[in-house]
Amino acid sequence: MKSNRPAPVPRARAGEPFARQGQYRLPEDVARRVHFGHPWVFRDAFGSRTISEPTGAVVDLMAGNREFLARGFVDQEHAIAVRILSRNATEPVHPGAGTIAARFARAVQLRGLLLGGDRPGDPRPGALRLFSGESEGLPGVNVDRYGDFVVVQWFSSGALPWRDELYQAINTTLKPRGIYEQQRLRPLAGQAPPEPAVRATGEEAPMEIVVEEAGCRFGIDVTAPLGVGFFPDLRHGRDAVAARAPGRRVCNLFSYTGAFSVRAAKAGATEIVAVDTAAKAHARARRNYELSGLDPARMEQVTGDARKALEKFASRGRRFDLVVCDPPTFAHGQAAGNTFSVARDLGELAAACLAVLEPNGLLAFSSNSTRLAAADVDRAVAEGAALSRTEVRIVERCGLPSDHPVAPGFPEGNYLKFVLAVRL
C-alpha cells in the first residue's frame, strides 16, 4: 500500500558538505529571525553560495543543525533572495495547491470580524487592505480594495507563479467588479520606474472611483502609477487630526490629494492651508473637497516646497493651531538638488513646523519610512524642539489600522509612525 506520509527532509550524511539542490543552510542569526517569523532572507545571508534555482522556484532553508527551518520562493532579481512561504515541512505551497487561496480567504474573514460589514467578506471601509502578504502568507504581494475594485501590488517576481490562484481566490471570495494589478518590481540594479496598474480580470474601472471615510468622500484612480491618491494605512492618523480640528487653523504639509485637509475641514477647522509641490495633487484635493460637500475656495493651496513655505510663514508671523506633516521618504523641492530625505532632514523639518505653531498648538508628525524606528521619529521631534527653542510633549501615537496586520517577528512591517505633540 502506498504511504500518504510526506517524504522526510533529506539530511547530510556524516562528512558530506551541506549543499543539496534546493536546500540552503542559514547562519544562526538569520535562522533565528526566520524561526521567529521574519519573511525575508537577503542575498548576503548565503555567503559565497549562489542560489541556482530560477525566480519562483521553491527551496528549503535549513538551520545550522541541518533541520528544516522554512520553505520559500526564490527571487533572482531582488536583494531579498528568498521570501518565506511556510515553516511547516509538510504544508503544500506550490502554485495551485490551494494554500494561498485559503490564506487569502482567511485574511478577508479576519477583516470582516474586525471591521464589520453587511455580509462576511464585506468590511465597511471603502478603502482598505485585504491582504498584507508579508505577514499573511504570500510575501511580496499586497491586495487593497477600493469600492468595488481590487488592486494587487506585486513587489517580487518570485510571487507571480501564484498569480492565478490568488486572483481566483479574490473573485471567489469577494466577487469584485474588476481586479487591477501593479508590478512594482525592484531590480538589483536599482529602482524601476513605476508603471500604471492594468486590468487583470473583470470590468474596466471608471476614471474615478469614489470611496467614503467618516462622512468624507475621496476620488480614487486605480490605474495611477504612483498611487491611487488615498492611503488606507493613515486612517487612525486622519481620525486623530479630525478629532482636534474643530475651531483650529490647520496647515497641511505635503498635502498630496488633501485627505487630511478634507477630514479637518469637514470636522470644523476654521482655516485650511495645504502645501504641496504638485499642482495636479492640488487639483485632486479640490475635487475631494467637492465630493465631500465642501467649498474648495475655502482651502488655501500653496504650490511649492514645504520648507520654503514654512520659512515664509514664519517670516510673516503667520501661525497655526494644528500642523500636519506627513512627508514622503524623499520629496523634491523647487530648487535643483533640493531633495528632502526623511533620515537626514526630519529634525529640521520638525523645527520649522514648531516655528509656526501657536503655544498649545498641535503637531501631527508622521513617517512611513521602514528605515526609521519609532524612537527615530521621537528623536526628530526632540531635535526640532531644541532647534526651535520650544518645549513639546507627545500626547498621542497612532499606528497601522487593523486591516494592516503585522507578524510580530517582522518589525519592518510596522512601518507607520504617527505622533501628536503639543507645543507648550
C-alpha positions as CSV (number, residue, x, y, z in Angstrom):
1,M,0.0,0.0,0.0
2,K,1.3,3.4,-0.9
3,S,2.0,5.6,2.1
4,N,0.5,9.1,2.2
5,R,3.1,10.3,4.6
6,P,5.4,13.1,3.2
7,A,8.9,12.2,2.4
8,P,11.3,13.1,5.2
9,V,13.5,16.2,4.7
10,P,16.9,14.9,3.5
11,R,19.9,15.3,5.8
12,A,23.5,15.4,5.0
13,R,25.5,12.2,5.7
14,A,28.5,12.4,8.1
15,G,31.3,14.2,6.4
16,E,29.1,15.3,3.4
17,P,29.1,19.0,2.7
18,F,25.6,20.6,3.1
19,A,24.9,21.8,-0.4
20,R,22.0,19.8,-1.7
21,Q,20.0,21.1,-4.6
22,G,17.1,23.2,-3.3
23,Q,18.4,23.3,0.2
24,Y,20.3,26.2,1.8
25,R,21.6,26.5,5.3
26,L,21.3,29.8,7.1
27,P,23.6,31.5,9.6
28,E,22.5,31.3,13.2
29,D,21.3,34.9,13.5
30,V,19.3,34.8,10.2
31,A,17.9,31.4,11.1
32,R,16.7,32.8,14.4
33,R,14.9,35.7,12.6
34,V,13.2,33.3,10.2
35,H,12.2,31.0,13.0
36,F,10.5,33.9,14.8
37,G,8.5,34.9,11.7
38,H,10.6,37.2,9.6
39,P,9.6,36.6,5.9
40,W,12.8,37.8,4.2
41,V,16.2,36.3,3.6
42,F,18.7,38.6,1.9
43,R,21.2,37.5,-0.7
44,D,24.2,38.1,1.5
45,A,22.9,35.6,4.1
46,F,24.0,32.8,1.8
47,G,27.6,33.9,1.8
48,S,29.6,32.7,-1.1
49,R,27.0,30.1,-2.2
50,T,24.9,31.1,-5.2
51,I,21.2,30.2,-5.3
52,S,21.0,28.2,-8.5
53,E,17.2,27.9,-8.8
54,P,15.3,30.3,-11.0
55,T,12.9,33.0,-9.8
56,G,9.7,31.5,-8.5
57,A,11.3,28.1,-7.6
58,V,10.6,26.9,-4.0
59,V,13.6,26.0,-1.9
60,D,14.1,24.7,1.6
61,L,16.0,26.7,4.3
62,M,17.8,24.7,6.9
63,A,19.1,25.7,10.4
64,G,22.7,25.2,11.5
65,N,21.8,21.8,12.9
66,R,20.6,20.8,9.4
67,E,17.0,20.6,10.5
68,F,14.2,22.0,8.3
69,L,13.5,25.7,9.1
70,A,11.3,27.1,6.4
71,R,10.3,26.9,2.7
72,G,10.3,29.9,0.4
73,F,10.4,31.1,-3.2
74,V,13.4,32.5,-5.0
75,D,13.8,35.9,-6.5
76,Q,17.0,36.2,-8.6
77,E,16.2,39.9,-9.4
78,H,16.0,41.3,-5.9
79,A,18.2,41.8,-2.9
80,I,15.7,39.7,-0.9
81,A,16.7,36.4,-2.4
82,V,14.1,34.2,-0.7
83,R,10.7,35.0,0.8
84,I,9.2,32.6,3.3
85,L,6.0,30.8,2.4
86,S,5.8,28.2,5.2
87,R,7.6,27.0,8.3
88,N,5.8,23.6,8.1
89,A,7.7,21.0,6.2
90,T,4.5,19.1,5.3
91,E,2.4,22.0,4.1
92,P,1.9,22.1,0.3
93,V,2.8,25.6,-1.0
94,H,3.4,25.0,-4.7
95,P,1.2,27.0,-7.1
96,G,-2.3,25.5,-7.4
97,A,-2.2,23.7,-4.1
98,G,-4.9,26.0,-2.7
99,T,-2.8,27.1,0.3
100,I,-2.5,30.7,-0.9
101,A,-6.2,30.8,-1.7
102,A,-7.1,29.6,1.8
103,R,-4.8,32.2,3.3
104,F,-6.4,35.0,1.3
105,A,-9.9,33.8,2.4
106,R,-8.8,33.7,6.0
107,A,-7.4,37.3,5.7
108,V,-10.7,38.6,4.3
109,Q,-12.6,36.8,7.0
110,L,-10.4,38.5,9.6
111,R,-11.3,41.9,8.2
112,G,-14.9,41.1,8.4
113,L,-14.6,40.1,12.1
114,L,-12.5,43.2,13.0
115,L,-14.2,45.9,10.9
116,G,-17.7,44.6,10.4
117,G,-19.8,44.5,7.3
118,D,-23.1,43.7,5.7
119,R,-22.0,40.2,5.0
120,P,-18.9,38.0,5.6
121,G,-16.0,39.3,3.5
122,D,-17.5,42.7,3.0
123,P,-15.8,45.1,5.5
124,R,-17.3,48.6,5.9
125,P,-14.4,50.9,5.0
126,G,-14.5,51.8,1.3
127,A,-10.7,51.7,1.1
128,L,-8.8,49.1,3.0
129,R,-6.1,46.5,2.8
130,L,-7.5,43.0,2.3
131,F,-4.2,41.1,2.4
132,S,-0.8,42.0,3.7
133,G,1.3,39.4,2.0
134,E,4.5,39.6,4.1
135,S,2.5,38.9,7.3
136,E,-0.3,36.8,5.9
137,G,1.3,34.2,3.7
138,L,2.4,35.4,0.3
139,P,5.4,37.8,0.7
140,G,5.9,40.4,-2.0
141,V,2.1,40.9,-2.6
142,N,-0.4,43.4,-1.2
143,V,-4.1,43.4,-2.0
144,D,-6.2,46.5,-1.5
145,R,-9.9,47.2,-2.1
146,Y,-11.3,50.5,-3.3
147,G,-15.0,50.4,-3.6
148,D,-16.0,47.5,-5.9
149,F,-12.5,47.2,-7.4
150,V,-9.3,45.4,-6.1
151,V,-5.7,46.5,-6.7
152,V,-2.9,43.9,-6.3
153,Q,0.6,45.2,-6.0
154,W,3.5,42.8,-6.8
155,F,6.8,43.6,-5.3
156,S,8.6,40.3,-6.2
157,S,8.7,38.4,-9.5
158,G,9.1,35.3,-7.4
159,A,5.5,35.5,-6.2
160,L,4.0,35.6,-9.7
161,P,3.6,31.8,-10.1
162,W,0.7,32.2,-7.5
163,R,-1.0,34.9,-9.5
164,D,-3.8,32.7,-11.0
165,E,-4.5,31.1,-7.6
166,L,-4.7,34.4,-5.9
167,Y,-6.9,36.0,-8.5
168,Q,-9.3,33.1,-8.5
169,A,-9.5,33.4,-4.7
170,I,-10.2,37.1,-4.9
171,N,-13.0,36.6,-7.4
172,T,-14.5,33.7,-5.4
173,T,-14.3,35.4,-2.0
174,L,-15.2,39.0,-3.0
175,K,-16.7,39.0,-6.4
176,P,-15.3,42.4,-7.3
177,R,-16.2,44.2,-10.5
178,G,-12.6,44.1,-11.5
179,I,-9.0,43.3,-10.4
180,Y,-6.1,45.7,-11.3
181,E,-2.5,44.8,-10.9
182,Q,0.6,46.8,-10.5
183,Q,4.1,45.3,-10.7
184,R,6.4,47.3,-8.5
185,L,9.4,45.1,-9.1
186,R,12.7,46.5,-8.0
187,P,15.7,45.1,-9.9
188,L,19.1,44.6,-8.3
189,A,20.5,47.4,-10.4
190,G,18.1,49.9,-8.8
191,Q,14.6,51.3,-8.6
192,A,12.5,50.7,-11.7
193,P,10.2,53.5,-12.8
194,P,6.6,52.9,-11.6
195,E,4.2,51.5,-14.2
196,P,0.4,52.2,-14.3
197,A,-1.8,49.5,-12.9
198,V,-3.5,47.4,-15.6
199,R,-6.7,45.5,-15.6
200,A,-6.2,41.8,-14.9
201,T,-9.7,40.5,-14.7
202,G,-13.3,41.8,-14.8
203,E,-14.6,45.2,-15.8
204,E,-12.6,48.2,-16.7
205,A,-12.6,50.7,-13.8
206,P,-14.1,54.2,-14.3
207,M,-11.6,57.1,-14.3
208,E,-12.7,57.9,-10.8
209,I,-13.9,55.6,-8.1
210,V,-15.4,57.3,-5.0
211,V,-14.8,55.9,-1.6
212,E,-16.0,57.1,1.8
213,E,-14.4,57.6,5.2
214,A,-16.0,59.2,8.2
215,G,-18.6,61.0,6.1
216,C,-16.0,62.3,3.6
217,R,-15.6,61.2,0.0
218,F,-12.5,60.7,-2.0
219,G,-11.8,60.1,-5.7
220,I,-9.6,57.2,-6.4
221,D,-7.7,56.4,-9.7
222,V,-6.8,52.7,-9.5
223,T,-4.5,53.0,-12.6
224,A,-2.2,55.7,-11.2
225,P,1.4,54.6,-11.3
226,L,2.5,56.5,-8.1
227,G,-0.5,55.6,-6.0
228,V,-4.3,55.7,-6.2
229,G,-4.4,59.0,-4.3
230,F,-5.5,57.8,-0.9
231,F,-3.7,55.9,1.9
232,P,-5.8,53.4,3.9
233,D,-2.9,52.9,6.4
234,L,-3.2,56.5,7.7
235,R,-6.9,56.1,8.8
236,H,-6.1,56.4,12.5
237,G,-3.9,59.5,11.9
238,R,-6.7,61.2,10.0
239,D,-9.1,60.3,12.8
240,A,-6.8,61.9,15.3
241,V,-6.5,65.1,13.3
242,A,-10.2,65.4,12.6
243,A,-10.9,65.0,16.3
244,R,-8.8,68.0,17.1
245,A,-9.5,70.2,14.1
246,P,-12.8,71.9,15.2
247,G,-12.2,75.7,15.6
248,R,-8.5,75.4,14.7
249,R,-6.3,76.9,11.9
250,V,-4.7,73.9,10.1
251,C,-1.6,73.8,7.9
252,N,-1.3,70.5,5.9
253,L,2.2,70.0,4.6
254,F,3.0,67.5,1.8
255,S,-0.8,67.6,1.4
256,Y,-1.0,65.4,-1.7
257,T,-4.7,64.9,-2.6
258,G,-5.9,66.5,0.6
259,A,-7.1,63.6,2.7
260,F,-6.1,65.4,6.0
261,S,-7.4,68.7,4.7
262,V,-10.8,67.2,3.8
263,R,-11.1,65.5,7.2
264,A,-10.1,68.6,9.1
265,A,-12.4,70.9,7.1
266,K,-15.3,68.5,7.5
267,A,-14.7,68.4,11.2
268,G,-14.9,72.1,11.6
269,A,-11.5,73.7,11.1
270,T,-11.7,77.4,10.6
271,E,-8.8,77.6,8.2
272,I,-7.0,75.1,5.9
273,V,-3.7,75.8,4.2
274,A,-2.4,73.0,2.0
275,V,1.2,72.9,0.8
276,D,2.4,70.6,-2.0
277,T,4.9,70.7,-4.8
278,A,2.4,69.2,-7.3
279,A,-0.3,71.4,-8.9
280,K,-2.0,68.1,-10.0
281,A,-2.3,67.0,-6.4
282,H,-4.0,70.3,-5.5
283,A,-6.5,69.7,-8.3
284,R,-7.4,66.3,-6.9
285,A,-7.7,67.8,-3.4
286,R,-10.2,70.4,-4.7
287,R,-12.1,67.5,-6.3
288,N,-12.2,65.7,-3.0
289,Y,-13.5,68.9,-1.3
290,E,-16.3,69.0,-3.8
291,L,-17.1,65.3,-3.4
292,S,-17.3,65.8,0.4
293,G,-19.7,68.7,0.1
294,L,-17.0,71.4,0.9
295,D,-16.2,74.6,-0.9
296,P,-12.7,74.3,-2.5
297,A,-12.4,78.1,-2.4
298,R,-12.1,77.9,1.4
299,M,-8.9,75.9,1.1
300,E,-5.8,77.9,0.6
301,Q,-3.3,76.0,-1.6
302,V,0.4,76.7,-1.8
303,T,2.3,75.1,-4.6
304,G,5.9,74.8,-3.6
305,D,8.5,73.3,-1.3
306,A,7.2,72.7,2.3
307,R,10.3,74.1,4.0
308,K,10.3,77.3,1.9
309,A,6.6,77.7,2.7
310,L,7.3,77.3,6.4
311,E,10.1,79.9,6.2
312,K,7.8,82.3,4.6
313,F,5.0,81.8,7.1
314,A,7.5,82.2,10.0
315,S,9.0,85.4,8.5
316,R,5.5,86.9,8.1
317,G,4.4,85.9,11.6
318,R,1.7,83.6,10.4
319,R,0.8,80.9,12.9
320,F,-1.4,77.8,13.1
321,D,-3.1,75.8,15.8
322,L,-2.5,72.4,14.1
323,V,0.3,71.5,11.7
324,V,0.1,68.2,9.8
325,C,3.4,67.0,8.5
326,D,3.5,63.7,6.6
327,P,6.5,63.8,4.2
328,P,7.3,61.0,1.8
329,T,10.6,59.3,2.3
330,F,12.0,61.5,-0.4
331,A,10.5,64.8,-1.5
332,H,11.8,67.1,-4.2
333,G,11.7,70.9,-3.7
334,Q,11.6,73.6,-6.4
335,A,15.3,74.3,-6.4
336,A,17.6,71.9,-8.3
337,G,19.1,69.4,-6.0
338,N,16.7,70.4,-3.1
339,T,15.8,66.9,-2.1
340,F,14.3,66.2,1.3
341,S,15.4,63.0,3.0
342,V,13.5,61.6,6.0
343,A,16.6,60.0,7.5
344,R,18.6,63.2,7.2
345,D,16.2,66.2,7.5
346,L,13.3,65.2,9.7
347,G,14.6,67.1,12.8
348,E,15.0,70.3,10.9
349,L,11.5,69.9,9.4
350,A,10.1,69.4,12.8
351,A,11.8,72.6,14.0
352,A,10.3,74.6,11.0
353,C,6.8,73.2,11.9
354,L,7.1,74.2,15.5
355,A,8.2,77.7,14.5
356,V,4.8,78.4,13.0
357,L,2.8,76.7,15.8
358,E,1.0,78.6,18.4
359,P,1.5,77.8,22.1
360,N,-0.7,74.8,23.0
361,G,-0.8,74.1,19.3
362,L,-0.6,70.5,18.0
363,L,1.9,69.0,15.6
364,A,0.8,65.8,13.8
365,F,4.1,64.3,12.7
366,S,4.2,61.1,10.6
367,S,6.7,58.9,8.7
368,N,6.1,55.7,6.7
369,S,9.9,55.0,6.2
370,T,10.8,51.5,7.1
371,R,14.3,52.7,7.9
372,L,13.1,54.8,10.8
373,A,12.0,53.3,14.1
374,A,9.5,55.0,16.4
375,A,12.4,56.2,18.5
376,D,13.9,57.9,15.5
377,V,10.7,59.9,15.0
378,D,10.6,60.8,18.7
379,R,14.2,61.9,18.4
380,A,13.4,64.1,15.3
381,V,10.6,65.8,17.3
382,A,13.0,66.4,20.2
383,E,15.6,67.8,17.8
384,G,13.0,70.1,16.3
385,A,12.1,71.3,19.8
386,A,15.7,72.0,20.6
387,L,16.4,73.8,17.3
388,S,13.2,76.0,17.7
389,R,13.8,76.5,21.4
390,T,10.4,75.2,22.3
391,E,9.1,72.6,24.6
392,V,6.8,69.8,23.3
393,R,5.2,66.7,24.7
394,I,4.0,63.8,22.7
395,V,0.4,63.2,23.8
396,E,-0.8,60.5,21.3
397,R,0.5,57.9,19.0
398,C,-1.3,56.1,16.1
399,G,-0.2,53.0,14.3
400,L,-1.5,50.9,11.5
401,P,-5.2,50.1,11.5
402,S,-6.4,46.5,11.9
403,D,-6.6,45.8,8.2
404,H,-2.8,46.1,8.1
405,P,-1.8,43.2,10.4
406,V,1.9,42.6,11.2
407,A,3.6,39.4,12.2
408,P,5.4,40.1,15.5
409,G,8.7,38.8,14.1
410,F,8.6,41.3,11.2
411,P,9.4,44.7,12.7
412,E,9.7,46.3,9.2
413,G,6.0,45.6,8.7
414,N,5.2,48.1,11.5
415,Y,6.4,50.9,9.3
416,L,3.9,53.7,10.2
417,K,4.9,56.1,12.9
418,F,2.4,58.9,13.7
419,V,2.7,61.1,16.8
420,L,0.7,64.0,18.0
421,A,2.7,66.5,20.0
422,V,1.6,69.7,21.8
423,R,3.8,72.8,21.9
424,L,3.9,74.1,25.5
